[in-house]
């Protein structure tokens, strides 16, 4: 079992934890509880982190959403799900998703669809369509947008 930290020791550790990378309130709270602190100490330190701008849920949500979209090419559905897991407010989730440019979003979806479509070139037509759709669904893109992208690829193949 880990030894219980004093409030001052926990403050130093949590400052470094939050300064290293943006964190959600939930992640910071879990970390503080892992130090063996009591509820009132955790609440005090959380409010201090917010006051000193180590914690900012809106900033966290925007950076998380932007990073997952740019680096891992996640869609809005998957990003929303992950932010909900981290207990980010619905308002901040909406703001973070609005920060993703629609043109970039559609372009990324189309590039992913095109890459997957080419990988499946030897497959039967219907299998190819199902596998490409499933792949894009796993990435968290909206079904309507996926269908448009697949239709474009099908019409491109027909030419």
C-alpha positions in Angstrom: 0.0 0.0 0.0 1.2 3.5 -0.9 2.1 5.8 2.0 -0.3 8.7 2.5 1.1 12.1 1.4 0.8 15.3 3.3 -1.3 18.1 1.7 1.9 20.0 0.8 3.6 17.0 -0.8 0.4 16.3 -2.7 0.2 19.9 -3.9 3.8 19.7 -5.3 3.1 16.4 -7.1 -0.3 17.5 -8.5 1.2 20.8 -9.8 3.8 18.8 -11.8 1.1 16.3 -12.9 -1.1 19.1 -14.3 1.8 21.2 -15.7 3.2 18.3 -17.7 0.0 17.8 -19.7 -3.5 19.2 -19.7 -5.7 17.2 -17.4 -9.4 17.0 -16.8 -10.8 17.7 -13.4 -11.7 14.1 -13.0 -8.1 12.9 -13.8 -6.7 15.4 -11.2 -9.2 14.3 -8.6 -8.4 10.6 -9.1 -4.7 11.4 -8.8 -5.3 13.3 -5.6 -7.3 10.4 -4.1 -4.5 8.1 -5.1 -2.2 10.1 -2.8 -4.4 9.0 0.1 -5.9 12.4 0.7 -9.3 13.0 2.3 -12.3 14.5 0.5 -11.9 18.0 2.0 -8.2 18.1 1.1 -8.9 17.0 -2.4 -11.5 19.7 -2.9 -9.2 22.4 -1.5 -6.4 21.3 -3.8 -8.7 21.1 -6.8 -10.0 24.7 -6.2 -6.4 25.9 -5.8 -5.4 24.2 -9.1 -8.2 25.9 -10.9 -7.4 29.3 -9.2 -3.8 29.1 -10.3 -4.8 27.9 -13.8 -3.2 24.5 -13.6 -6.6 23.1 -14.4 -8.9 24.4 -17.0 -11.6 22.1 -18.4 -12.3 24.1 -21.5 -8.6 24.2 -22.4 -8.3 20.5 -21.7 -11.3 19.6 -23.9 -10.1 21.7 -26.8 -6.6 20.4 -26.7 -7.8 16.8 -26.3 -10.2 17.0 -29.2 -7.8 18.8 -31.5 -5.0 16.4 -30.7 -7.0 13.2 -31.1 -8.4 14.6 -34.4 -5.0 15.7 -35.9 -2.8 12.9 -34.6 -5.1 9.8 -34.4 -7.7 11.0 -36.9 -10.6 10.3 -34.6 -14.1 11.4 -35.5 -16.4 13.6 -33.4 -18.4 10.6 -32.0 -15.3 8.9 -30.6 -13.9 12.2 -29.2 -17.2 13.0 -27.5 -17.3 9.5 -26.0 -13.8 9.8 -24.6 -14.4 13.3 -23.2 -17.6 12.0 -21.5 -15.5 9.2 -19.9 -13.3 11.9 -18.5 -16.4 13.6 -17.1 -16.0 16.8 -19.1 -19.2 19.0 -19.3 -21.4 18.9 -22.3 -20.8 22.6 -22.9 -17.0 22.1 -23.1 -17.4 19.1 -25.3 -19.5 21.1 -27.7 -17.0 24.0 -27.7 -14.1 21.6 -28.3 -15.9 20.0 -31.3 -16.7 23.4 -32.8 -13.0 24.2 -32.8 -12.4 21.4 -35.4 -12.9 23.0 -38.8 -15.6 21.3 -40.9 -13.5 21.4 -44.0 -10.5 19.7 -42.3 -12.9 17.1 -40.8 -14.5 16.1 -44.1 -11.0 16.1 -45.8 -9.6 13.8 -43.1 -12.6 11.5 -43.4 -12.3 11.3 -47.2 -8.5 10.6 -47.0 -9.1 7.8 -44.5 -11.9 6.3 -46.6 -9.8 6.5 -49.7 -6.8 4.8 -48.1 -9.0 2.0 -46.7 -10.8 1.6 -50.0 -7.5 1.2 -51.8 -6.2 -1.4 -49.2 -9.3 -3.5 -49.9 -8.9 -3.5 -53.6 -8.9 -7.3 -54.0 -12.1 -7.8 -51.9 -15.6 -8.3 -53.3 -17.5 -5.1 -53.8 -19.9 -5.5 -50.9 -17.2 -6.8 -48.5 -15.1 -3.8 -49.4 -17.9 -1.4 -48.6 -18.7 -3.0 -45.3 -15.1 -3.1 -44.1 -14.5 0.5 -45.1 -17.6 1.6 -43.3 -16.8 -0.4 -40.2 -13.3 1.1 -40.1 -14.6 4.6 -40.3 -17.3 3.9 -37.7 -14.5 2.7 -35.3 -12.7 5.9 -35.9 -15.8 7.7 -34.7 -17.1 9.4 -37.8 -20.8 10.0 -38.4 -22.7 7.4 -40.5 -24.2 10.0 -42.9 -20.7 11.4 -43.7 -19.3 7.9 -44.1 -22.0 7.0 -46.6 -21.3 10.1 -48.6 -17.5 9.3 -48.7 -18.2 5.7 -49.7 -20.6 6.8 -52.4 -17.9 9.2 -53.8 -15.4 6.4 -53.9 -17.9 4.0 -55.5 -18.7 6.5 -58.3 -14.9 7.2 -58.7 -14.4 3.4 -59.2 -17.2 3.2 -61.7 -15.5 5.7 -64.0 
